[in-house]
Amino acid sequence: MPYVTPEQIKHAKQMDLLIYLQHYEPQELVHFSGNVYTTRSHDSLKISNGKWCWWSRGIGGRSALDYLIKVRGMTLPEAVMRIDGQAVVVPPVPPKAWETAGPRKLLLPEKNKSNDRVIAYLKGRGIHGTLIDYCLQTGWLYESRYRHNAVFVGFDPQGVPRYGALRGTSGSRFMGDASGSDKRFSFSIPAREKSTKLHLFESAIDILSYGTLELLSGRDWQQENCLSLAGIYRPKKNIEESTPPAALMQYLKNYPQITEIALHLDNDAPGRLAAETIKTILSPTYTVLDEPPKRGKDYNDYLRMVLRIRQPNRMEK
């Protein structure tokens, strides 16, 4: 039986069920109406205003800890470790389940009062304060209240949040997307003025790393557009049967002035395959340049080498 400290129990009690499901089991969360949610497993369990009630069983509570013990049948130590250790194993959701669920609403984590942990985390990875401040001021980045994750927000052309990438900041390896995220509108930083060039990356961290390198080289880091694919692009075995990444196609649709695309994907087998596939299948109307980092696996690796900062565990990205 694992042992948990009083501090761990106290911390676990602070997380309500809605926040828990948003972060760690988004496939289980279902919007019922207004500010009321339910779960796929128990449609008589309703979540609202920081409380939950399983009406068919006549039990309820406030916290995710109550839910894991009363509904899931976990012991107290097991439930605390599930929340505190972020050891959530989520089974894949069959595509048909999403087809019948209807449109999904983006559920971004609640904002923390400060962004201190996110700032420290990004600076620790070599990101320049100018870029961090800009993203915080524009609302493209913030620190979540409960887990203190970095939240990178993607917007549609109307300025509506449509995507949220979550990254752990306290030494954890947590990575995920906010529930309801639409990867067609992944994290991006537009050019300061209208530009015909787009720089493509695998992650938000890589965008900020590239921007930092540009800034340190004395160039305008906002001269051209930058877009994240929100993860690794995996083409089909037969390259010719593949379709370009959804985020890229949506961006080109929204910004038809783009004529040149620079691929800054990783220096590993998946990254090289992705770059080759995009060059092969993208319309010949675009000029496509393959520009991986000069050293290291990705642009944050390269930035750290330039700044001589300790290289991260590969799971950090």
N, C-alpha and C positions, 0 to 999 in steps of 0.2 A: 504494500500500500504506500503510495507516494506521500511525502510529508510536505505540507504547505504552511507558510508562516502566517501570522495574523495580518501582516502587511499585505501579503498576496491576497488574502481573503477580502480585506478592506478594499483593495484596488479592484478586485473582480466585481464586488457589489456595486461599484459606481457605473458599470456599463448596463444600459437598459437593453431590452430585447431587440428593439428596432435597429439600434446601432450595431448590435452583434450580428444580426442577420444581414444587414447591409454590407458589412465588412467581410464576413467569413462564410456565410451560406446564402448568397444572393439568389441562388436558384430556388430556395425554399420560400422566399418572400413574395407575397401576392398583394397587390393594391386592391382593396375592397371598395372603398368610397371615401371621398373627402380625405381626412387624415387618419382613416382607419385601414389597417392592414390585417391580413390573415396569413396562414401558411399552407403550402401545398399538401402537407401531410395531414393537417387537422383544420378543416374549413370552419369549424365552430370555435376555433381559437382566434380571438380578436385582439389586436394591438392598437392602442390609442392613448395619446396624452401621457406617455411615459409608463403606462400600465398595460398588463395583458390579462386576459381571462379566457379560460378554456370552458366555455359555457356547458358543453355536454357532460363535463366531469365535475363542474362546480368548483374548480380551483383556479387560482390566479396569483399574480405577484407583480413586482415592479422590475426586477432585474433579470438579466440574462442568466445569472446564477440560479435564481428561482426556477426558471424555465428548464434549464439543463437537469436540475435535480428532480423537479416535480413531473415534468413531461417526458424527458429523455431517460429518467431513471438512473442518472449518474450519482456516484458518491460525491461528497463535498470536495475531496481532493481532486477527483477526476474532473469535476466541473471547473474548479479554479485553474487547473492546469490547461484545460481547453481554452479558457479565456486569456489567462496570463501568459501562457506559453505560445499562443497563436498556433497551436498544433491541430489545426482543423484540416481534415482530409475531406474534400468535397468531391463526390462522385460526379462524373460528367453527366450533363443533362441532355437527354435525347432531343434532337432538333424538333421533332413533332410536338414536344412539350411546349416549346416556345411558340410554335405556329398557332397553337390553340389558345395561348395565353393573351394574345392581342398585343398592342403597342406597349412598350415598356417605358416607364417614367424614370428619368435620371434621379438617383437618390445620392446626392453628395453628402459626405460626412459633415457634421457640425464644425464650424470654425472655432479654433482656440483663441483665447484673448491675445496671445502673442504668437510670434513666429520664430521665437528664439532657437528652438531645436532644429527647425528646418534650415535656418540660416547657418547654424553651426555645422550641420550635416553637409550642406552644399559647399560651404567654404572648405570643409575638410576634404572634399573631393576636388578642390582646386578651382571651383566656379568663382568668377569675379563678383564682387559685391554690387557692381553696377548692374549686371544682368539679374542678380537676385532681387535687388530693389525694384527694378523695372517690372519684373513678373509679379511681385507682391502688389505693387501699386495698380497694375492693370487687372488684378483678380485672376490671373492665369496660374497663380501659385498661392497656396496657403498651408497652414498647419492644422491638422484635425484635432479636435478637442480631446477625445478619449485615448487614442493610441499615439497621438503626436506624429502621425504619418505626414509625409510631404504629399500634397494633393496637387497634381498638375491637371488643369482644366482645359478642355477643348471646347471652342464655341463654333456655332454656325455663322454664316454671313450676317445674320440679323442680330448677332450678339447674345444669342441664347445658349447657355451651357448645355452641351450634348454629350460630353465625355469627361471622365475623371480617372486618372492613373494614380494609384496609391503606392507609396514607397516607404518602407520602414526607415526610421532615422536614428534609432537607439541601438545599433549593433545587430538588430534582427535582420532576417533575410526575407521579410515579408514583402511581397509584391502582388498587386492585384488591380482590378478595375472596379470602380464604383458600380453598384447595381444599376442596371438600365443604361450603361454606357453604350454609345453608338460610335464604333471605331472609324466610321467614315469621317467623323469630325474630331480626330485626335489632336493632341497638343501641337500647336504651331506658333511661330512668331513671324508676323508679316514684315515686309520691308517698310522702312520709314516712308518711302515714296514709291510710286508705282514702279514695279520691276518685272522684267520678263524672265527672270531666272529663279529656279526653285532648287533648294538644297534638301535632300532626302536622307533621313536618319532612322535608326531603329527605335531610339528612345528619347525622351525629353532630356535626360542627363547628357546624351550625346549632343543634342542641339546646344545646350548651355555650354558644353565643353568647347565646341567649335566656335561659338560666339566669343568665349573667353580668349581663345587663341587668336582670333581676328583682332580683338581689342588690344591684346598684348603686342600684336604686330603693328599697331598704329593704324589699322584699317577700321572703317565704319562697320560694326558688327550687325547693323540693321540695314545695310545697303540692299540685301536680297532676301527673298522669302525662305523660311525654314519650316519643314514639316516632319513630324515623327510618325512612323508607321504603327506605333503602339505595340511593338513586339517584332518577332522574327516573321518575315514573309516566307511561307512555305509553298512553293509552286508544285504542280503535279509532276509525276514521273516523266510524262511526255511534256516537255516545255511548251510545245506549240498548242497544247490543250489548256494551258494555264490562262488565268485572267489576271490583269494587273492588281496590285493591292487596292482595297476599297478606299482607303484614305487618300491615296494618290489620285484615283479616278475622280473622287468627289472634289478634291482641291482643283484639279484641272477643269472640272465643270464649272466650279464657282469663279475661277480666275482664268478666263480664256486667253488672257494676254501672255500666259506662260509659253515660252518657246524652247527654253533650255532647261535641262534637269541634270543636276550633279548628284550622283549616287555616293553617299558616304556610309555605306553599310560595313558590317564588321569584316575583319580580316580572318575569318574562319570559314570552314566549308559551307555552312548554311548561308553566311553572308555573301560569299563569292557566288554561290548558286543563285541566290536571290538577285544579285546585281546582273548576272548574265541573263537571267530569265527576263527581267524588266527591259534590258536593252534589246532582247530578241523580239518580244511581243508588243512593245509599245509602238504606237503609230510613228511612221517615218517622218511625220511632220515635226517631231520633236528632236532636238539635238540632245543626245544622252551621253554624259561623261561619267566614267567610273573612277571615282576619287576616294579610295579607302584611306584610312589614316596611314601616315608614313611609317609609324612604328606602333607596336602594341596591337591588341585585339580590336579595340574600338577607340572612339575619340576621347573618352575619359581616360583610358590607358595612356594615350598619346599625350594628353594634357599633363597628367601626373608625371610622365617621364620628363617633359619639358620643365616642369616645376620641381622635379625631384621629390615628389610626394610618394609615400609607400603605396604600392599597388594594392587594389582591393581584392577580396575574395571574389572569384568569378560569379558567385551567386548574388552579389550585391546589385548587379545591374537589373 
